[in-house]
């Protein structure tokens, strides 16, 4: 049942067609927000999310754009603001995995590809959205990072660096935009049930089903998108009046011995 705490607010979720992004988009809609669902290539999945949101009685629309392209970000944000009559919540969620190579073996093109999605894209999206966010008495930006920034595991430099840059951006923006009523926070999941999570579990732990790792994780299970979404909803809701420049790790209190 919706509390309606986000009634009248418009959210844009990047990478909102699947996994964690989908979970966040649906959770925001359940709390009363209208939601713009960004996708890069998964148009059918994005439209399915839009249909679920509309079934809740909320407005929703899918927007195809590569968020590592500034011009595409700029055009998308303007379309969202025009279509919905404004924008007050930005969720920088879009992400890709790196290939698990040591620095000595990492292709420079691979490094740039991962960095553009995790570091450049949140900067591009935030820059484009801020003029619209500033028009509200309350606005929020949430960066979806990763607990990878806690341990900087070997063979993951592009991803670790990209997420660290994303967090640095959030902490900087929290200081810059506080005077404009914009709260900027970070949610950092551990391994989470999703397409990316499945690929990571197979690559790192050699399992064909991510749930084979459940017993190795806190509380007897791997994180699910709803765990991440719950933190995001709280951060952008009236219940959070004062927290900005903060990070919530969604790892059950510890990563678990899975890699």
C-alpha positions as CSV (number, residue, x, y, z in Angstrom):
1,X,0.0,0.0,0.0
2,X,1.3,3.4,-1.0
3,X,1.9,6.1,1.7
4,X,1.7,8.8,-1.0
5,X,4.8,10.4,0.5
6,X,6.1,11.2,-3.0
7,X,2.8,12.4,-4.4
8,X,3.4,15.2,-6.9
9,X,7.1,14.4,-7.4
10,X,8.7,13.4,-10.7
11,X,11.7,10.9,-10.7
12,X,14.1,10.0,-13.5
13,X,15.8,6.6,-13.0
14,X,18.7,5.8,-15.3
15,X,19.1,2.2,-16.2
16,X,15.5,1.7,-15.0
17,X,14.4,-1.2,-17.3
18,X,16.0,-4.1,-15.3
19,X,17.4,-5.2,-12.0
20,X,18.1,-2.6,-9.3
21,X,16.9,0.3,-11.5
22,X,13.5,-1.4,-12.1
23,X,13.1,-2.1,-8.4
24,X,13.8,1.6,-7.6
25,X,11.4,2.8,-10.3
26,X,8.6,0.6,-9.1
27,X,9.2,1.5,-5.4
28,X,9.1,5.3,-6.1
29,X,5.9,4.8,-8.0
30,X,4.3,2.9,-5.1
31,X,5.1,5.9,-2.9
32,X,3.3,8.2,-5.3
33,X,6.0,9.5,-7.7
34,X,5.6,9.7,-11.4
35,X,8.6,8.0,-13.1
36,X,10.7,8.5,-16.2
37,X,12.4,5.2,-17.0
38,X,15.7,5.5,-18.9
39,X,17.1,2.6,-20.8
40,X,19.9,2.1,-23.3
41,X,18.8,-0.8,-25.4
42,X,16.2,-2.8,-23.5
43,X,13.1,-1.0,-24.9
44,X,10.7,-3.9,-24.3
45,X,11.8,-4.2,-20.6
46,X,11.5,-0.5,-20.1
47,X,8.0,-0.4,-21.6
48,X,7.0,-3.3,-19.3
49,X,8.2,-1.2,-16.3
50,X,6.2,1.7,-17.6
51,X,3.1,-0.4,-17.8
52,X,3.5,-1.6,-14.2
53,X,3.8,2.0,-13.0
54,X,0.8,3.1,-15.0
55,X,-1.2,0.2,-13.5
56,X,-0.5,1.9,-10.1
57,X,-2.2,5.0,-11.3
58,X,1.0,6.9,-11.8
59,X,2.4,8.6,-14.9
60,X,5.4,7.0,-16.6
61,X,7.3,7.0,-19.8
62,X,10.3,5.3,-21.2
63,X,13.3,7.2,-22.6
64,X,16.0,5.6,-24.7
65,X,19.4,7.3,-24.2
66,X,23.0,6.5,-23.6
67,X,23.9,8.3,-20.4
68,X,27.6,8.4,-21.2
69,X,26.7,10.8,-24.0
70,X,26.3,14.4,-22.8
71,X,24.1,15.5,-25.7
72,X,21.8,12.5,-25.2
73,X,21.5,13.2,-21.4
74,X,20.7,16.9,-22.1
75,X,18.0,16.0,-24.6
76,X,16.5,13.4,-22.4
77,X,16.3,15.6,-19.3
78,X,14.6,18.3,-21.3
79,X,12.1,15.9,-22.7
80,X,11.3,14.5,-19.2
81,X,10.9,18.0,-17.7
82,X,8.6,19.0,-20.6
83,X,6.6,15.7,-20.6
84,X,6.1,15.7,-16.8
85,X,6.1,19.4,-16.0
86,X,9.3,19.3,-14.0
87,X,11.8,17.0,-12.3
88,X,12.6,16.7,-8.6
89,X,14.3,13.3,-8.1
90,X,17.3,12.0,-10.1
91,X,18.5,8.4,-9.5
92,X,21.9,7.8,-11.2
93,X,21.7,4.0,-11.4
94,X,22.9,3.0,-14.9
95,X,25.9,0.7,-14.7
96,X,27.9,-2.0,-16.4
97,X,30.4,-4.5,-15.2
98,X,34.1,-4.6,-16.0
99,X,35.7,-7.8,-17.3
100,X,37.7,-8.8,-14.2
101,X,41.2,-8.2,-15.5
102,X,44.2,-7.0,-13.6
103,X,45.4,-3.5,-14.5
104,X,48.3,-4.9,-16.5
105,X,45.9,-6.7,-18.8
106,X,43.1,-4.2,-19.0
107,X,42.3,-2.9,-22.5
108,X,42.3,0.9,-22.4
109,X,39.1,0.9,-24.3
110,X,37.5,-1.3,-21.7
111,X,38.7,1.1,-19.0
112,X,37.2,4.1,-20.8
113,X,33.9,2.3,-21.4
114,X,33.4,1.5,-17.7
115,X,34.6,4.9,-16.5
116,X,32.3,6.7,-18.9
117,X,29.2,4.9,-17.5
118,X,30.1,5.1,-13.8
119,X,31.9,8.4,-13.6
120,X,31.1,10.6,-16.6
121,X,27.4,9.6,-16.8
122,X,26.4,10.7,-13.3
123,X,28.2,14.0,-13.8
124,X,26.5,14.5,-17.2
125,X,23.0,13.6,-15.8
126,X,23.4,15.7,-12.6
127,X,24.6,18.8,-14.6
128,X,21.6,18.5,-16.9
129,X,19.1,17.9,-14.2
130,X,20.2,20.5,-11.6
131,X,18.6,23.5,-13.3
132,X,15.3,21.7,-13.1
133,X,15.9,20.3,-9.6
134,X,16.6,23.8,-8.3
135,X,13.1,24.9,-9.2
136,X,11.7,22.7,-6.3
137,X,11.5,23.4,-2.6
138,X,12.9,19.9,-2.1
139,X,14.9,17.8,-4.6
140,X,17.1,14.8,-4.4
141,X,19.9,13.1,-6.3
142,X,20.8,9.5,-5.3
143,X,23.9,7.8,-6.7
144,X,23.8,4.0,-6.9
145,X,27.4,3.0,-6.1
146,X,28.7,-0.3,-4.8
147,X,30.4,-1.8,-1.7
148,X,33.3,-2.4,-4.2
149,X,34.5,1.0,-2.9
150,X,35.0,-0.5,0.6
151,X,37.6,-3.2,-0.3
152,X,38.8,-2.3,-3.8
153,X,39.1,-6.0,-4.8
154,X,41.8,-7.0,-7.3
155,X,40.9,-7.4,-11.0
156,X,38.3,-4.7,-10.8
157,X,40.1,-1.4,-11.2
158,X,37.8,0.2,-13.8
159,X,34.7,-0.6,-11.8
160,X,36.2,0.3,-8.5
161,X,37.5,3.6,-9.9
162,X,34.3,4.5,-11.6
163,X,32.2,3.9,-8.5
164,X,34.7,5.8,-6.3
165,X,34.4,8.8,-8.7
166,X,30.6,8.6,-8.5
167,X,30.8,8.8,-4.8
168,X,33.2,11.7,-4.9
169,X,30.7,13.5,-7.2
170,X,27.9,12.9,-4.7
171,X,29.8,14.3,-1.8
172,X,30.9,17.3,-3.8
173,X,27.3,18.0,-5.0
174,X,25.9,17.7,-1.5
175,X,28.0,20.7,-0.5
176,X,27.4,22.7,-3.7
177,X,23.6,22.2,-3.8
178,X,22.7,22.3,-0.1
179,X,21.8,26.0,-0.4
180,X,19.4,25.1,-3.2
181,X,17.5,22.5,-1.2
182,X,18.9,19.5,-3.1
183,X,19.9,16.5,-1.0
184,X,22.6,14.3,-2.5
185,X,23.2,10.8,-1.1
186,X,24.7,7.4,-2.0
187,X,23.3,3.9,-1.8
188,X,25.9,1.2,-2.2
189,X,24.6,-2.4,-2.7
190,X,26.6,-5.6,-2.4
191,X,26.0,-8.5,-4.8
192,X,22.3,-8.2,-5.8
193,X,19.9,-10.4,-7.7
194,X,19.9,-9.0,-11.2
195,X,21.3,-9.7,-14.6
196,X,24.5,-8.0,-13.7
197,X,24.6,-9.9,-10.4
198,X,24.1,-13.2,-12.1
199,X,27.0,-12.5,-14.4
200,X,29.2,-11.4,-11.6
201,X,28.4,-14.4,-9.5
202,X,29.3,-16.7,-12.4
203,X,32.5,-14.9,-13.2
204,X,33.8,-14.5,-9.7
205,X,32.3,-17.5,-7.8
206,X,31.8,-19.9,-10.7
207,X,28.1,-20.6,-9.9
208,X,25.3,-20.8,-12.4
209,X,22.6,-19.6,-10.1
210,X,23.2,-16.6,-7.8
211,X,21.1,-18.2,-5.1
212,X,23.7,-20.8,-4.7
213,X,25.5,-18.1,-2.7
214,X,22.7,-17.4,-0.3
215,X,24.1,-19.3,2.6
216,X,27.4,-17.4,2.4
217,X,25.7,-14.0,2.8
218,X,24.3,-12.2,5.9
219,X,20.8,-13.2,6.9
220,X,21.0,-16.2,4.6
221,X,20.4,-14.6,1.3
222,X,21.9,-12.4,-1.4
223,X,20.5,-8.8,-1.6
224,X,17.5,-8.2,-3.8
225,X,16.5,-5.0,-5.7
226,X,13.8,-4.2,-3.1
227,X,16.5,-3.9,-0.4
228,X,18.2,-1.2,-2.4
229,X,15.0,0.5,-3.4
230,X,13.9,0.8,0.2
231,X,16.9,2.8,1.1
232,X,16.4,5.1,-1.9
233,X,12.8,5.7,-1.1
234,X,13.7,6.7,2.5
235,X,16.4,9.0,1.3
236,X,14.1,11.0,-1.1
237,X,11.1,11.0,1.3
238,X,10.0,13.5,3.9
239,X,11.2,11.0,6.5
240,X,14.7,12.1,5.5
241,X,14.7,15.8,6.3
242,X,18.4,16.3,7.1
243,X,20.6,13.6,5.7
244,X,22.7,14.7,2.7
245,X,26.2,13.7,1.7
246,X,25.7,10.3,3.3
247,X,26.2,6.7,2.1
248,X,24.1,3.7,3.0
249,X,25.8,0.3,2.4
250,X,23.2,-2.4,1.5
251,X,25.3,-5.4,2.4
252,X,23.7,-7.0,5.5
253,X,26.5,-5.7,7.7
254,X,29.2,-7.6,5.7
255,X,29.9,-8.8,2.2
256,X,30.0,-12.5,3.0
257,X,32.6,-15.0,2.0
258,X,31.7,-15.5,-1.6
259,X,34.8,-14.5,-3.6
